[in-house]
Amino acid sequence: MMHEAPVLVFGIVLTSLVSEDGATFAAAALAASGTLDVRFAFLGAFAGLWLGDFGVYFAARLATSAVRKEGRLSHWFAKHRSTVVVSKDRQTLTLAISRFFPGTRLPAYINAGVRRMGVITFASITAISAVLWILLIFAFFRIAPARAELAKGKFAMFGACVLAIAVLFYAWKMWSAAPREKLEILLERIRRWEFWPAWLFYAPVAFFCAWLSVRYRGISLPTIANLNQKNGGIIGESKIEILRELAEVAHEAIAEAHVIPEGSFEVRLAVAAEIQRRTGFGFPLVLKPDTAQRGAGFRKIEAQQQLEEYLRAVKTPIVMQRYVLGPREAGIFYYRFPNEASGHILGITRKRFPHVVGDSISTIRELIESDSRARIIAKTYVARFGASARRIPAAGEKIRLVEAGNHCQGCIFEDGQDLYSRELLAAMDVICKKLPGFYIGRFDIRYGSDEELRQGKNFTIIELNGAASEATDIYDAKNSLFRAYAKLYRQWQLVYAIGSANRAAGIKPASAWSVWRDWQAFAGEASEYPIAD
């Protein structure tokens, strides 16, 4: 037993760095059970408590010295001094009794250090209070199980468990910050399914679609869910063609857009300049690939240099679009069967654009990494800022983290069902029924106020996505995974059912092979797109 005593004593001292009371209870339990000699247990508990007391005391003294040398810290300390400093007359009494009243110990020790109480005085008071506290705990453990051998065994187990947990916790806290933070973020991503990787989250959706392909007897039926979009809006559809068609039927509700075709840099630059001259487009404006998904390649262009850099980076056709301030954005998922007179809204998503606020001390990267949500996808946000992620914003400066209203780009999605109204549905019906062959998809819109949107007024469509789009309100953090999959299943069931109805009308679906080729072509192009804003 004696050869184990040093290890147990060291464990008690180490445990006190995590929890002084936990260490004292563990020492008392080990002593009461006979696992550790009471003298060694007492010594370990006392050493842990006293060393911890001195650690706080001297840290406060050193901090006070630093405060006097640092103007900014001095100003902060002067502002908050009253929260840690008690009157001098009560200082000694407060320190003496703080050991026995939870929540008062740390402020009392900080106060002693700040007020520069004498070391001998501090040592004497804390030593006496520590001895009394330990005697009280040890007496309780000695009296309570005095007649119960079984209880002694349980106390031994209790003490060992407390020590083991405390040592593990201490090792965790002492571990290098970087890998510890990575593990914490990984665990948070696992807990919050909205941040799961696409291959994992969509695996059950693939099974849904496989079942629906059997049920409706056609694997490629989604390619004819919308007859006015290539592949029904599954892959390869042209954004500019959709926007042009929308402009013909609802010009006042569309964010004006034009295409910059493929060609040499000089030719494309001239085309961009001509579009700006003809339309009056100034900066900021939006550039995005004509064929893209999930916000890939979306950029808000603030200056001519950025425009030229984008034209050099993206070789495929580019959509140049008027930037719509909003300031609010929503996604409205609409569907209508070919034989129906009016449609339905499956879901509405409020889109919130996260930001961090400068403090004149932290860099943009540090602000992102200290935000409880942003840190989960910090890599996405930080990459967007490039070298400017090292900039230190002024106090109160708001830094918007994302421009594209896409969840995978970092936009926050919330259930916007409260925006639904018959007037809004009627306004969507008017537009959609003028689009021959359009039956299902999501409108991304920006608008000024919730009330106007409910009235079906004063909103601007910035994009219309087809059968592969989602009712993105599923990504609301309050949503359960079960509810999210239930809505996704309902959505894809609608896609297959509409495709089946169009097939019954004589429309032939695209072949699975041609869809696969279009997907490969898009994947090749998307790999060269710049990081989205």
C-alpha positions as CSV (number, residue, x, y, z in Angstrom):
1,M,0.0,0.0,0.0
2,M,2.9,2.3,0.8
3,H,4.3,2.3,-2.7
4,E,1.0,3.5,-4.0
5,A,0.7,6.4,-1.6
6,P,2.9,8.9,-3.6
7,V,0.9,8.2,-6.7
8,L,-2.4,8.8,-4.9
9,V,-1.1,11.9,-3.1
10,F,0.2,13.3,-6.4
11,G,-3.2,12.5,-8.0
12,I,-5.0,14.4,-5.2
13,V,-2.8,17.5,-5.7
14,L,-3.3,17.3,-9.5
15,T,-7.1,17.0,-9.0
16,S,-7.2,20.1,-6.9
17,L,-6.1,22.1,-9.9
18,V,-9.3,21.1,-11.5
19,S,-11.6,21.1,-8.5
20,E,-10.4,21.8,-4.9
21,D,-13.5,20.4,-3.3
22,G,-13.5,17.4,-5.6
23,A,-9.9,16.6,-4.6
24,T,-10.8,17.0,-0.9
25,F,-13.8,14.7,-1.2
26,A,-11.6,12.1,-3.1
27,A,-8.9,12.3,-0.4
28,A,-11.5,11.8,2.4
29,A,-13.1,8.9,0.6
30,L,-9.7,7.2,0.0
31,A,-8.8,7.7,3.7
32,A,-12.2,6.5,5.0
33,S,-11.9,3.3,2.9
34,G,-8.4,2.5,4.1
35,T,-7.0,2.8,0.6
36,L,-4.7,5.6,1.6
37,D,-3.3,6.4,5.0
38,V,-5.2,9.3,6.5
39,R,-2.0,11.3,7.1
40,F,-1.0,11.1,3.4
41,A,-4.6,11.8,2.3
42,F,-4.7,14.9,4.6
43,L,-1.3,16.1,3.3
44,G,-2.3,15.7,-0.3
45,A,-5.6,17.6,0.2
46,F,-3.9,20.4,2.1
47,A,-1.0,20.7,-0.4
48,G,-3.5,20.9,-3.3
49,L,-5.7,23.5,-1.6
50,W,-2.8,25.7,-0.4
51,L,-0.9,25.7,-3.7
52,G,-4.1,26.6,-5.5
53,D,-4.8,29.4,-3.1
54,F,-1.3,30.8,-3.7
55,G,-1.6,30.4,-7.4
56,V,-4.7,32.7,-7.5
57,Y,-3.2,35.2,-5.1
58,F,0.1,35.6,-6.9
59,A,-1.7,35.7,-10.3
60,A,-3.8,38.6,-9.1
61,R,-0.7,40.4,-7.7
62,L,1.1,40.1,-11.0
63,A,-1.9,41.2,-13.0
64,T,-2.2,44.3,-10.9
65,S,1.4,45.2,-11.7
66,A,0.8,44.7,-15.4
67,V,-2.4,46.8,-15.2
68,R,-0.4,49.8,-13.9
69,K,1.9,49.6,-16.9
70,E,-0.8,49.2,-19.6
71,G,-3.1,52.1,-20.3
72,R,-5.9,50.1,-22.0
73,L,-5.9,47.4,-19.3
74,S,-5.8,50.1,-16.6
75,H,-8.9,51.7,-18.0
76,W,-10.7,48.3,-18.1
77,F,-9.6,47.5,-14.5
78,A,-10.8,50.8,-13.2
79,K,-14.2,50.1,-14.8
80,H,-14.5,46.6,-13.3
81,R,-12.5,47.0,-10.1
82,S,-15.6,47.2,-7.9
83,T,-16.6,43.6,-8.9
84,V,-13.5,42.1,-7.2
85,V,-12.5,44.5,-4.5
86,V,-14.2,44.6,-1.1
87,S,-13.7,47.2,1.7
88,K,-10.4,46.9,3.6
89,D,-12.1,46.4,6.9
90,R,-13.8,43.2,5.7
91,Q,-11.0,41.9,3.7
92,T,-9.5,39.5,6.3
93,L,-12.9,38.2,7.5
94,T,-14.0,37.6,3.9
95,L,-10.9,35.7,3.1
96,A,-11.2,33.6,6.3
97,I,-14.8,32.5,5.7
98,S,-14.7,32.2,1.9
99,R,-13.5,28.6,2.1
100,F,-16.9,27.6,3.5
101,F,-19.2,29.6,1.2
102,P,-19.4,28.4,-2.5
103,G,-18.8,31.2,-5.0
104,T,-16.9,33.5,-2.7
105,R,-13.5,31.9,-2.7
106,L,-12.2,33.1,-6.0
107,P,-13.3,36.8,-5.6
108,A,-11.8,36.9,-2.1
109,Y,-8.4,35.5,-3.2
110,I,-8.3,37.9,-6.2
111,N,-9.1,40.8,-3.9
112,A,-6.3,39.8,-1.6
113,G,-3.9,39.8,-4.5
114,V,-5.1,43.0,-6.0
115,R,-5.0,44.8,-2.6
116,R,-1.5,43.3,-2.0
117,M,-2.3,41.7,1.3
118,G,0.9,40.5,3.1
119,V,2.1,37.1,2.0
120,I,2.4,35.9,5.6
121,T,-1.1,37.1,6.5
122,F,-2.6,35.4,3.4
123,A,-0.6,32.2,4.0
124,S,-1.7,32.0,7.7
125,I,-5.4,32.7,7.0
126,T,-5.7,30.3,4.0
127,A,-3.7,27.6,5.9
128,I,-6.0,27.7,8.9
129,S,-9.2,27.7,6.8
130,A,-7.8,24.9,4.6
131,V,-7.1,22.7,7.7
132,L,-10.5,23.4,9.1
133,W,-12.2,22.6,5.8
134,I,-10.3,19.3,5.3
135,L,-11.0,18.3,8.9
136,L,-14.7,18.9,8.4
137,I,-14.8,16.8,5.2
138,F,-12.7,14.0,6.6
139,A,-14.8,13.9,9.8
140,F,-17.9,13.5,7.7
141,F,-16.5,10.6,5.8
142,R,-15.1,8.9,8.9
143,I,-18.4,9.2,10.9
144,A,-20.9,8.3,8.1
145,P,-19.5,4.9,7.2
146,A,-18.1,3.9,10.5
147,R,-20.2,0.7,10.8
148,A,-20.5,-0.2,7.1
149,E,-17.7,-2.2,5.5
150,L,-19.6,-2.1,2.2
151,A,-19.7,1.6,2.3
152,K,-16.0,1.7,2.8
153,G,-15.5,-0.2,-0.5
154,K,-17.8,2.2,-2.2
155,F,-15.9,5.2,-0.9
156,A,-12.7,3.7,-2.2
157,M,-14.3,3.3,-5.6
158,F,-15.7,6.8,-5.4
159,G,-12.3,8.3,-4.6
160,A,-10.5,6.4,-7.4
161,C,-13.2,7.5,-9.9
162,V,-12.9,11.1,-8.9
163,L,-9.2,11.0,-9.2
164,A,-9.3,9.3,-12.6
165,I,-11.9,11.7,-14.0
166,A,-10.0,14.7,-12.7
167,V,-6.6,13.5,-14.1
168,L,-8.2,12.9,-17.5
169,F,-9.9,16.3,-17.4
170,Y,-6.6,17.9,-16.4
171,A,-4.8,16.2,-19.3
172,W,-7.5,17.3,-21.6
173,K,-7.1,21.0,-20.5
174,M,-3.3,20.8,-20.7
175,W,-3.4,19.2,-24.2
176,S,-2.3,21.3,-27.1
177,A,-5.1,23.8,-27.9
178,A,-5.1,23.2,-31.6
179,P,-5.9,19.4,-31.6
180,R,-8.3,19.9,-28.7
181,E,-10.2,22.5,-30.6
182,K,-10.3,20.4,-33.7
183,L,-11.8,17.5,-31.7
184,E,-14.3,19.8,-30.1
185,I,-15.4,21.1,-33.5
186,L,-15.6,17.6,-34.9
187,L,-17.9,16.5,-32.1
188,E,-20.0,19.6,-32.6
189,R,-20.3,18.8,-36.3
190,I,-21.4,15.3,-35.5
191,R,-24.0,16.6,-33.0
192,R,-25.4,19.2,-35.5
193,W,-26.5,17.3,-38.5
194,E,-26.8,20.4,-40.6
195,F,-23.0,20.4,-40.9
196,W,-22.6,16.8,-41.9
197,P,-20.7,16.3,-45.2
198,A,-22.9,16.0,-48.2
199,W,-22.0,12.3,-48.9
200,L,-23.2,11.3,-45.4
201,F,-26.3,13.5,-45.2
202,Y,-27.5,12.6,-48.7
203,A,-26.9,8.8,-48.5
204,P,-30.5,8.1,-47.2
205,V,-31.8,10.5,-49.9
206,A,-30.1,8.3,-52.5
207,F,-32.1,5.4,-51.2
208,F,-35.3,7.4,-51.2
209,C,-34.7,8.2,-54.9
210,A,-33.8,4.5,-55.7
211,W,-37.2,3.5,-54.1
212,L,-39.0,6.2,-56.0
213,S,-37.4,5.1,-59.3
214,V,-38.8,1.6,-58.7
215,R,-42.2,2.9,-57.6
216,Y,-42.6,5.3,-60.6
217,R,-40.8,3.0,-63.0
218,G,-38.2,5.5,-64.2
219,I,-34.8,6.4,-62.8
220,S,-34.5,9.6,-64.8
221,L,-38.1,10.9,-64.3
222,P,-36.7,14.0,-62.5
223,T,-35.3,15.2,-65.8
224,I,-38.8,16.0,-67.0
225,A,-40.1,17.5,-63.8
226,N,-39.5,20.8,-65.5
227,L,-39.8,21.0,-69.3
228,N,-38.3,24.5,-69.6
229,Q,-35.0,23.5,-68.0
230,K,-32.2,21.2,-69.2
231,N,-32.5,17.9,-67.3
232,G,-35.5,19.4,-65.4
233,G,-33.1,21.5,-63.4
234,I,-31.2,18.4,-62.1
235,I,-27.8,19.3,-63.6
236,G,-26.5,21.5,-66.5
237,E,-29.3,24.0,-66.7
238,S,-28.4,27.5,-67.8
239,K,-29.1,30.3,-65.3
240,I,-29.2,33.0,-67.9
241,E,-31.8,31.2,-70.0
242,I,-34.0,30.8,-66.9
243,L,-33.6,34.4,-66.0
244,R,-34.3,35.6,-69.5
245,E,-37.5,33.6,-69.5
246,L,-38.5,35.0,-66.2
247,A,-37.7,38.6,-67.4
248,E,-40.2,38.1,-70.3
249,V,-43.1,37.3,-67.9
250,A,-42.2,39.3,-64.8
251,H,-39.6,41.9,-65.8
252,E,-40.3,44.1,-62.8
253,A,-39.6,41.3,-60.3
254,I,-36.3,40.0,-61.7
255,A,-32.8,41.2,-60.9
256,E,-31.6,42.1,-64.4
257,A,-28.9,39.8,-65.7
258,H,-26.8,39.3,-68.9
259,V,-24.3,36.8,-70.1
260,I,-20.6,37.1,-70.8
261,P,-19.9,34.3,-73.2
262,E,-16.7,32.2,-73.6
263,G,-13.8,33.8,-75.4
264,S,-10.5,35.5,-74.8
265,F,-10.0,37.7,-71.7
266,E,-9.9,40.9,-73.9
267,V,-13.1,40.0,-75.6
268,R,-14.9,39.1,-72.4
269,L,-13.7,42.3,-70.7
270,A,-15.0,44.3,-73.6
271,V,-18.4,42.5,-73.3
272,A,-18.5,43.2,-69.6
273,A,-17.8,46.9,-70.2
274,E,-20.5,47.1,-72.8
275,I,-23.1,45.5,-70.5
276,Q,-22.2,48.0,-67.8
277,R,-22.4,50.9,-70.2
278,R,-25.7,49.8,-71.7
279,T,-27.5,48.9,-68.4
280,G,-25.9,51.3,-66.0
281,F,-24.6,48.5,-63.8
282,G,-22.2,50.0,-61.3
283,F,-20.3,48.3,-58.5
284,P,-21.2,46.3,-56.6
285,L,-22.5,43.7,-59.0
286,V,-22.7,39.9,-59.1
287,L,-20.8,37.5,-61.2
288,K,-21.5,33.8,-61.2
289,P,-21.0,30.8,-63.6
290,D,-23.9,30.2,-66.0
291,T,-24.0,26.5,-64.8
292,A,-23.4,26.1,-61.1
293,Q,-25.0,24.7,-58.0
294,R,-25.0,25.5,-54.3
295,G,-23.5,28.9,-54.7
296,A,-20.3,27.7,-56.4
297,G,-18.4,30.5,-58.0
298,F,-20.7,33.3,-56.8
299,R,-18.9,36.6,-56.2
300,K,-19.9,40.1,-55.2
301,I,-17.7,42.3,-57.3
302,E,-16.8,45.7,-55.7
303,A,-14.3,47.0,-58.1
304,Q,-12.9,46.7,-61.7
305,Q,-9.8,44.8,-60.5
306,Q,-12.0,42.1,-59.0
307,L,-14.0,41.9,-62.2
308,E,-10.9,41.3,-64.2
309,E,-9.6,38.7,-61.8
310,Y,-12.9,36.8,-62.1
311,L,-12.8,36.9,-65.9
312,R,-9.3,35.4,-65.8
313,A,-10.3,32.7,-63.4
314,V,-13.6,31.5,-64.9
315,K,-13.4,30.4,-68.6
316,T,-17.0,29.2,-68.9
317,P,-20.0,31.6,-69.7
318,I,-20.6,34.0,-66.8
319,V,-23.8,35.7,-65.6
320,M,-23.4,39.4,-64.8
321,Q,-26.3,40.4,-62.5
322,R,-27.5,43.5,-60.8
323,Y,-26.7,43.4,-57.1
324,V,-29.9,43.5,-55.0
325,L,-29.4,44.9,-51.5
326,G,-32.6,43.4,-50.1
327,P,-31.7,43.6,-47.2
328,R,-33.6,40.3,-46.6
329,E,-33.4,37.1,-48.5
330,A,-35.7,34.1,-48.6
331,G,-36.1,30.8,-50.5
332,I,-39.6,29.8,-51.6
333,F,-40.1,26.2,-52.8
334,Y,-43.1,26.1,-55.2
335,Y,-44.7,23.2,-57.0
336,R,-47.7,22.6,-59.2
337,F,-48.9,19.5,-61.0
338,P,-49.4,19.8,-64.8
339,N,-53.2,19.4,-64.4
340,E,-53.6,21.9,-61.5
341,A,-54.9,25.4,-61.9
342,S,-52.9,26.7,-59.0
343,G,-49.8,25.6,-57.1
344,H,-48.5,25.1,-53.6
345,I,-45.6,26.4,-51.4
346,L,-43.8,23.4,-49.8
347,G,-41.6,25.5,-47.6
348,I,-40.2,29.0,-47.1
349,T,-36.7,29.7,-45.8
350,R,-35.5,32.8,-44.1
351,K,-31.8,33.4,-44.9
352,R,-29.7,35.1,-42.3
353,F,-26.2,36.3,-43.2
354,P,-23.9,35.8,-40.2
355,H,-21.3,38.4,-39.1
356,V,-18.7,39.0,-36.5
357,V,-18.1,42.2,-34.6
358,G,-14.6,43.7,-34.3
359,D,-13.0,44.5,-30.9
360,S,-9.8,46.3,-32.0
361,I,-7.8,43.4,-30.7
362,S,-8.7,40.2,-32.6
363,T,-8.1,39.4,-36.2
364,I,-11.1,38.4,-38.5
365,R,-9.8,34.8,-38.3
366,E,-9.8,35.0,-34.5
367,L,-13.3,36.5,-34.3
368,I,-14.6,33.7,-36.5
369,E,-12.8,31.0,-34.5
370,S,-14.2,32.4,-31.2
371,D,-17.8,32.4,-32.5
372,S,-19.7,29.3,-31.3
373,R,-21.3,28.6,-34.7
374,A,-18.9,30.1,-37.1
375,R,-16.0,28.1,-35.7
376,I,-17.7,24.9,-36.9
377,I,-17.1,26.0,-40.6
378,A,-14.3,28.4,-39.9
379,K,-12.3,27.0,-42.8
380,T,-15.0,28.1,-45.3
381,Y,-15.3,31.6,-43.9
382,V,-11.5,32.2,-43.5
383,A,-10.7,31.0,-47.0
384,R,-13.2,33.6,-48.3
385,F,-11.2,36.4,-46.7
386,G,-7.8,35.3,-47.9
387,A,-4.9,37.5,-46.6
388,S,-7.4,40.0,-45.1
389,A,-8.4,37.4,-42.5
390,R,-5.3,38.7,-40.6
391,R,-6.8,42.2,-40.5
392,I,-7.9,43.6,-37.1
393,P,-11.3,45.3,-37.4
394,A,-12.1,48.3,-35.4
395,A,-14.3,48.0,-32.3
396,G,-17.9,47.7,-33.3
397,E,-17.1,47.1,-37.0
398,K,-19.4,44.4,-38.5
399,I,-17.8,41.9,-40.8
400,R,-20.3,40.0,-43.0
401,L,-19.1,36.4,-43.4
402,V,-21.0,35.4,-46.5
403,E,-22.9,37.0,-49.5
404,A,-24.3,33.9,-51.2
405,G,-27.6,32.7,-49.8
406,N,-26.4,29.1,-49.7
407,H,-26.1,26.9,-46.6
408,C,-23.0,25.2,-47.7
409,Q,-21.3,28.6,-48.1
410,G,-22.2,29.5,-44.5
411,C,-25.5,31.3,-44.7
412,I,-27.9,30.5,-41.8
413,F,-31.3,29.0,-42.8
414,E,-34.3,29.3,-40.6
415,D,-37.9,28.2,-41.0
416,G,-39.9,31.0,-42.6
417,Q,-43.3,29.5,-42.7
418,D,-44.6,32.6,-40.9
419,L,-44.1,34.4,-44.2
420,Y,-46.7,32.3,-46.0
421,S,-49.9,33.9,-47.1
422,R,-52.5,33.3,-49.8
423,E,-51.4,36.6,-51.4
424,L,-47.8,35.4,-51.6
425,L,-49.0,32.1,-53.1
426,A,-51.1,34.0,-55.6
427,A,-48.2,36.2,-56.6
428,M,-46.0,33.1,-57.2
429,D,-48.8,31.4,-59.2
430,V,-49.1,34.4,-61.5
431,I,-45.4,34.2,-62.4
432,C,-45.1,30.4,-62.5
433,K,-48.1,29.8,-64.7
434,K,-46.6,32.1,-67.3
435,L,-43.5,29.8,-67.4
436,P,-44.5,27.0,-69.8
437,G,-43.2,23.7,-68.5
438,F,-42.1,24.9,-65.1
439,Y,-43.6,22.9,-62.2
440,I,-41.3,22.6,-59.3
441,G,-38.3,24.4,-57.8
442,R,-37.1,27.1,-55.5
443,F,-37.2,30.9,-56.0
444,D,-34.4,32.8,-54.3
445,I,-35.6,36.3,-53.6
446,R,-34.6,39.4,-51.8
447,Y,-37.1,41.8,-50.3
448,G,-37.5,44.8,-48.0
449,S,-40.0,43.8,-45.3
450,D,-41.8,40.7,-44.1
451,E,-45.2,42.4,-44.4
452,E,-44.7,43.4,-48.0
453,L,-43.6,39.8,-48.9
454,R,-46.7,38.4,-47.2
455,Q,-48.7,40.8,-49.5
456,G,-46.9,39.4,-52.5
457,K,-45.3,42.7,-53.2
458,N,-41.9,44.3,-53.7
459,F,-39.7,41.3,-53.9
460,T,-36.9,40.6,-56.5
461,I,-36.1,37.2,-57.9
462,I,-32.4,36.7,-58.1
463,E,-32.5,33.0,-59.1
464,L,-34.8,30.1,-59.9
465,N,-33.6,26.6,-59.3
466,G,-35.2,23.5,-60.7
467,A,-35.8,19.9,-59.6
468,A,-32.5,19.5,-57.8
469,S,-33.1,22.4,-55.5
470,E,-34.3,21.9,-51.9
471,A,-36.9,23.2,-49.5
472,T,-34.0,24.6,-47.5
473,D,-36.0,25.4,-44.3
474,I,-35.0,21.8,-43.4
475,Y,-31.6,23.2,-42.3
476,D,-33.2,25.2,-39.4
477,A,-31.1,24.3,-36.4
478,K,-34.3,23.7,-34.4
479,N,-35.4,21.0,-36.9
480,S,-34.9,17.4,-36.1
481,L,-33.1,15.1,-38.6
482,F,-36.2,13.0,-38.9
483,R,-38.3,16.0,-39.9
484,A,-35.6,17.1,-42.4
485,Y,-35.6,13.7,-44.1
486,A,-39.4,13.6,-44.1
487,K,-39.6,16.8,-46.0
488,L,-36.8,15.8,-48.4
489,Y,-38.7,12.5,-49.1
490,R,-41.9,14.5,-49.7
491,Q,-40.0,16.8,-52.1
492,W,-38.5,14.1,-54.2
493,Q,-41.8,12.2,-54.2
494,L,-43.3,15.3,-55.8
495,V,-40.4,15.5,-58.3
496,Y,-41.0,11.9,-59.4
497,A,-44.7,12.3,-59.4
498,I,-44.6,15.4,-61.7
499,G,-42.1,13.7,-63.9
500,S,-44.4,10.7,-64.2
501,A,-47.3,12.9,-65.1
502,N,-45.3,14.5,-67.9
503,R,-44.2,11.1,-69.1
504,A,-47.9,10.1,-69.3
505,A,-48.4,13.2,-71.5
506,G,-45.8,11.9,-74.0
507,I,-42.6,13.5,-72.7
508,K,-39.6,11.3,-72.9
509,P,-37.0,11.5,-70.0
510,A,-33.3,12.0,-70.6
511,S,-31.2,8.9,-70.4
512,A,-29.3,8.3,-67.2
513,W,-26.1,8.2,-69.3
514,S,-26.6,11.7,-70.7
515,V,-27.3,13.0,-67.2
516,W,-24.1,11.4,-65.9
517,R,-22.1,13.0,-68.8
518,D,-23.6,16.4,-67.9
519,W,-22.7,15.9,-64.3
520,Q,-19.1,15.0,-65.2
521,A,-18.8,18.1,-67.4
522,F,-20.1,20.3,-64.6
523,A,-17.8,18.8,-62.0
524,G,-14.8,19.5,-64.3
525,E,-15.9,23.2,-64.7
526,A,-16.7,23.7,-61.0
527,S,-13.3,22.6,-59.9
528,E,-11.9,25.8,-61.4
529,Y,-14.5,28.2,-60.0
530,P,-13.1,30.7,-57.4
531,I,-14.1,30.6,-53.8
532,A,-17.7,31.9,-53.4
533,D,-18.4,35.0,-51.4
